Structure formats: C-alpha cells, structure tokens
Amino acid sequence: MGETSPVGNDSTTLTAFSDEVFSDIRRADQRRWARAYLSGLLITPGNKSVRRLAHHVSSSPTAAQSLRQFVSTSPWGWDSVMSKLTRWAEGCKPASAWTIHRVVIPKSGERSVGVHRYFDPLASRTLNCQLGIGAFLSIGSVQVPVDWRLYLPAPWTEDTQLRRRARIPDTVQYRPLGGQMLDLVDTLTSRTARSSVPLVTDMSDTPEADSFVRGLSRRERGFVVGLPSYLRVWPAGDGAPPARVLISAGKFMAGARSVDSVRVTTEDGRQWSTRVRSGLVRLPGGRAAGPPDGPFRLFAEVTEDERPEQLWITNLTHRPLDEIMSLTTLRSSAADSIDTMKRDFGLGDFEGRSFPGWYHHMALVSSAYAYQQLAVSD
C-alpha cells in the first residue's frame, strides 16, 4: 500500500491499538487500510477527505481509491469495531456514566443517506442534514463515542429505490428517535462491564420524551433526562393533591416549594454553587393506560428571579441533589466532544452516500478520537 506515515512518535502504541480494535476485520488488507484511515484522521490537518487522508498516509498513487473502497464498499462489520472500542476504553478506566447526544451533519444535495430537512434547536434554523445519535462513555473527564445510529426518516426506509441506492439493509426499518436511543441503551447494556451506571441525555425538544423515560424506567436504568416543559405529570410528593390532576412539568416546577443550594462538580473538577428547585412526580401510563411510572424527581436550576430553567427528571431519587445536578453537565461535555470531532477528526467529512459507508466512517472517527484522548493525551 506504499509507505505509511507514523502518527507522532508513538506508532507502536497506535499499531497495538489498531490491532486490538480492528482485530475482528477478517482480511489482512482491510485491517491495513483501517489503520491507514485511522492514521490519516489523526495527522491530516483541515478537511479529512479521502484524497487528503491518502496523501498523508501513503505514497501509492492508488491509495485514495483503495481508502475510498475500504470505507464505502468493503463488507466489514462496524458493530464489532465499536464493541472492541468499548472494551478498550473501559480498559483504560471504568466509565462513570453514559451519555446519548445528537449530532447534526449539514449536507448539500439530497443523495447522502438519511439526508432530510431538520430544525436544529441549537442553530434555531432548519438545515439540510444527516442526524446522528451518539452513545458516549464518561471516562474520567473524556466523553468517548462508542456507538452510533443514523436517523432515517420514513421516506428513506419506505422508498425501495432510495434503499437500494444507499444500500440500506433489509433489517433496518423506520424507528422514531426515542426508539433508536433505547436501542443504543440496549446495545451498551449488552456490551459494557459496568451496565449499572446512570444515563444522561437531553430530550427537551422531543415529543417522545415521556415514552423514552418510561422505556428507561422499565429497563431499570438509572437516568437523568432533560424534559420539555409541556410534558404532563402527576404531583407525587408530600402535599400533592389527593386527586390525580395532570399538569405540565413547567407549571409543576414553577410552583415547587423545595429550593436547595447545591454544589455542581464537573468531570474535570470544576465547581460552582447554584440553586435548584425540585419535587416528586409520576408520569401517566402509556398507550395501554397502565399504572403511572415513578416516583421521579423533577428538578431545574432557578434564576435570581426564581424562574426555573432547563427541566430534568431522574429516577435516582435517593442520591444527593449535588450529584444529580453535576450529572447534567455531561450534556455539554458530549456536545464539546462532538464539536472537537467535527473540527479535528473529520466527523462530518464523509463524502460517500451509502449506509454502510456512514457507519464505517463513524466507527473510524470514534476510534481516532478515543485513541487521541485516552492513549496520546494521557
């Protein structure tokens, strides 16, 4: 494949990492190209197009074509790579929490798999983009991506021509956002050594937040989840009305009497004090009109004029509020990791249009980021 450039001064460490994470890729030539792509992501400045990656890792005139074929069309399993990466990351240090976070990948045109019009609440505008859902392990102060799902709107799963063009497997069908996130939870539970750690995610802009919370509760998964203020809840604490009167989470929180001063601590050791209002609630049963779920603690940081800000819900009702509030900071940590992967590791630079190619690229980007953060930075 031509001469390959080393990464920094520790190519031996990179080789050992590559050998471990890509060990389930059956063919030796594919494993070599996996390491080359990984090396390219680590050392290529700027845009991580296949041509630029090839230029930085090989002197072969056919390297770009081989790399493109490896990531876009070669039949290797990305799931096994992500599973190996999960075990490698946990071998560096046990995870203290899981985080699920969405990533918006802007795209021009309509041919990239999964591309659709999506209103991004952070950008406050509608974008033509792919929407990815990432699962992260909190390893010390680092958020390590260990699995992904590409959100496919119904037209992409219902149109036979689109499916064939993007090489979407027959087993992949439309699933709402919350269902895909629960699938990530199930996958991590089956993979990780510490499956009892809490999950943190933000569903404050998602109508499926209540069904997602119920799904976590029925899996007996500890969680801290951001909620939309319009979600309906039943007051459940002391002084709650005897009749079950549904009210919005925002209205409940505005009237909650308990205000505590808490100390927030981030994973990297930063601390500050804030005031938090909280109270116990239950969620009404699902479509089967079953019994309510809970009790859960609904809580929010309050401003100086006593207005509640972002609403959160947790089933970790017996843990200190300082600890629960600190877990909410993982949302911004995951967002920062995604920004770094976009800027320095080519997260949004995949030029191919196929479903397998997207997952291959995300597995390789995740591997490069994990290696840089846990093997090189330490």
N, C-alpha and C positions, 0 to 999 in steps of 0.2 A: 504494500500500500504506500510505499515511499517512506521517506524519513519522517518520523513523527516528533514534534517538538515536546520537550518536557514541560511540566507545569511548575513554575517556581524552581526551587532547589530540592524538592521532595517528591520526585517522580516515583520513588519506591513506595511511598505511602499511597500515592494515587493508584499505582498498579495493584496494591493489595486491596484497596477499597473497590476498585473496578472488578477485580477477580471475585470478590465476595458478592457484590450487589448484582453483577451480571452473570453469575455462575449458572443460572437456570436457562440462559440462552444457549440453545443446543449447538449451533455451528460456531466453530472457532473463528471464522472470518467475520461473523456478525458480532462476536464479542470484541474483536479488534476494532471494528467500526464503532461499537458502543463506547469504547474507551477514547477513540479519536473524537467523537462528537462531544463527549464529556470534557475532554481537554480543550476543545475549541470553545465551548461555553465558558470555561474558566479563564482563558487567556486572550480571547478576541475582544478588542475594545469596540464600543459602539454597537451598531446593529449586528445581530447574530444570524444573518442569512447563511444558508448552506454554503454558498460560494465563499463568503468571508471566513467561515469556520474552516473550510477545506484549505484555504490559502495559509492559515496559521498553524495547521497541524500536519500538512503533508506536502511533499514536493511533486507528487504524482499529478499529471495533467488530467487524470480521470477521477481524482479524489472527490470533486464536487458531485459528479454523477453517482459515485458509489455511496457517498453520505446521504444523498437525496433518496436513493433507492432503499438504503437501510432504514431511514426514519419514516418514509412514506409508504413503502410497499412490502418490505420484508415481513414475513409472518412470524414475529417473535412476540412473546407474551409480556405485556407491560404489567399485568397484575402480579406476576411473580417477582418482577423487579421492585415494585413498590412494597411487596411483602418482605423481601430481603432488606430493603432500605429501612423499613420499620424496625426490624430486628437489629440492624446495625446501629440505628440511632438510639434505641433503648440500651444497647450495649455500652454506649458512651456514658449515659446517665439515665436513671429511671425518669419517665415522664411524670409531671405533677398534675397535668390537666390535658384535655383535648380541646381544640378549637375548630369550629367549622366557619369558613368565611367565603363569601362570593368574590369572584374576580371578573371584571368587565374587560373584554379584549376587543377594542374597536377594530372593525374591518371595513374595507371598501368593497363594493360589489355585493353580490348575492350568492356566490358559489362556494364560499367556505362553509364547511359542515356546521349546521346549527345556527348560522348567522340569522339574526332577526332584529326587529326594532324593539328596543328595551329602554324604559325610563330608568335612568340611573339617579337614585335619590341624592347621592353624594355630589354628582355634577349638576343636578337639577335640570337635566335635559334628556331628551330621547336620543339614543345612539343606535347606529347600525353596528352590531357587535355579536360576538360569541359570549355566552355566560357560563363560566366555570364555577364549580363548587369544590373548594379545597378543604381537606382534613389535615390538621396540624397537631403534632405533639409538642407540648411545652417542655423543652429540655433545658433546665436552668433558665437563662434569660432569652433563649432562642426558640422561635417557632419553626419547627421543621415540617415541611409538607410531606405527607406520606401516602396520600391518595387523592384522586380527583374524580369528579363526574362532570361531563359536558351536558348542560341542559339542552334538550332537543324539544322545541315547540312542536305541537301536534302536526303541523304541515310536514315537518321533516320525517316523522315516523309513519304518516299515512300516505304519503306520495311514493309510489313504487319507483318512479324514475329518480326522484331525489335520493331515495335509499340506495339504489343501485350505483348512482354516480358517486356518492360519498362512501360507499362500501360499509353501510351501517349493518351490523349483524342482525339476523332474523330475531334473535333473542332480545334485542333492545327495542322496547316499546315506550310510548309516551308515559312519563310519570311526572306528577306535579313536583314543584321544588321541594316541598316538605318531605315527600316520599323518597326523593333522591338523597336528601340529607339523612333520613332514617336508615337508608341503605348503607350510607357511609358509616354510620354508627355501628350497624351490624357487622360490617366488614372489619372495622377496627377491633370490635369486641372479640372476633374470632382470631385476630392476629396478634394482639398485644399481650405482653406479660402482665401488665397492670391495667386490667379492664375495669377496675372499680374507681378510677379517677374521675373527677367531675368534667362535664362537657360545658363549654361556653360558646354561645352563638347569639347573633342578633337577628330576630325575626320581626322587628318593629315596623317594617314596611311590607309585611307579608300577611295576607288574609288567612293563610294556613297555620298561623302561629298556635292556635288552640289545639288543633289536631296533632301538631308536632309535639307539643308539650305532653299531651295525653299519650302519644306513642312512646316518648321517653319514660314517662312515669310507669307505663305498663311493662317496660323493659327493665324496670328498677334501676334506671340510670340516673345518677346524681347530675343535676344540671343547674345552670344559671342562664336564662334566656331572655333577651330583650323582647318586649311586647309592644304592640300598637295600643294606643290609649283607648281605642274604641272597643277593645275586646271585652266581652261581658263576663262578669264574675259574680260569685256569691260571697258576701262577707262571712267570715268563719271564726273570727276571734272573739274574745270577751266583749260583751256588749253588742254583738251582732243581733240584728232583728230576728225574732223567732220565726217569722215567715221568710221563706226563701225569695228574696227580691233581687232579681238580676239588675246590676248596674254596670256602667262602663268602668274599666280599670282606671281610667283617668279621673273619673268622678270619685271613685273609691279613694284613690290616693290623695286627691285634693282635700278630702275630709278626714284622712287618717290622723289620729292624735299622737301616735308614738313618733317622736323625733329624737334621734340619737346622734351624738358626736362620735364619729368613727375615724380610725387611722387607716388610711389606704397605703398598701405597700405593693410596689410593682415587682416583677420577677427579677429586675436588675437592681433592686434595693432602694429605689427612690420612695420617699414617703411624704404624705401630706394629710392634713386633717380636713374633714368635711362633715356636713350634716345630712343625715339620711332619715327619711320618713318611711315607715313600713307598717304592714298589717297582714293578717292571715286571711286567705281567700280560698275558695274552691272553684273549680271550673265545671260548668254544666256537662252532663254526659254527652256522648257523641250521637251519631245518627240513630243508634239503637235505643236512645233515651235511657241509657243505663244510669247507674248511680254517679254522682259527681266525683271528680278526681280531686285529691288533695287530702289534708290542707297544705297549701303552699304559702310561702311568704312573698308578698308583692312589695317592692321597695323602689325608692328613687332618691337620688340626690336632690336637695332643695336649694333654691337660690336664696339670696339675702332677703327677698320679699316673700319668702315662704312658698314659692311656686315649685312644684315637682318638675324635674327634667325627664331624662330617659327613664322609662319604666322597665323594670326587670322582675322576673319571677324565678323562684328557686324552690326545690323540694328539700334543700339542705337546711331545714328549719331549726335544727339543734346546733348548728355551727355558728361561731361568733359572727356578728354582722360585719366586723372589720375584715374578716377573712373572706366573706361572701362579696363584699364591695370590692375587695382587692382583685377577685377573680374577674370582675367586669373589665379590668384594664387589659385583659388578654385580647379583647376585640381589636383595640388599636394596635397591639403588638403584631397580630396577624396581618392587619392592614399594612403596617410598615414593612413586614416581610414580603408581602406581595409587591409593594412599590419597589423594593430592592430587587426582587426577581425580574420585574419588568425592566428596570433601569440597567442592571448589571449582568443578568443571566438569560436574557432573551425570552422571557416568558411569553410575550406577545408577538414574537418574531417568526413563528412558524408560517412558512409560505405555502405549504400543502393544503389540500382541501378535503382529505379523507378522514373518516372517523378513526381508523387505527393510527394514522399519522399524528393526529392531535394528541392521542393518549401516549404514543411513543415519545413525542417531544416533551410532554409534561412530565413523564417519568424521568427523562434525561435531565431536564431543568431542575427538577426536585433533587435529583442525585447530586448535581453540581452545587446547588445551594447548600444542601446538608453537609457535603464534604468541606466546602469553604468555611462554613460556620462552626462545625464541630471538630474537624481534623486539622485545618490550617490555622484558624483563628486562635485555637487553644494552644 
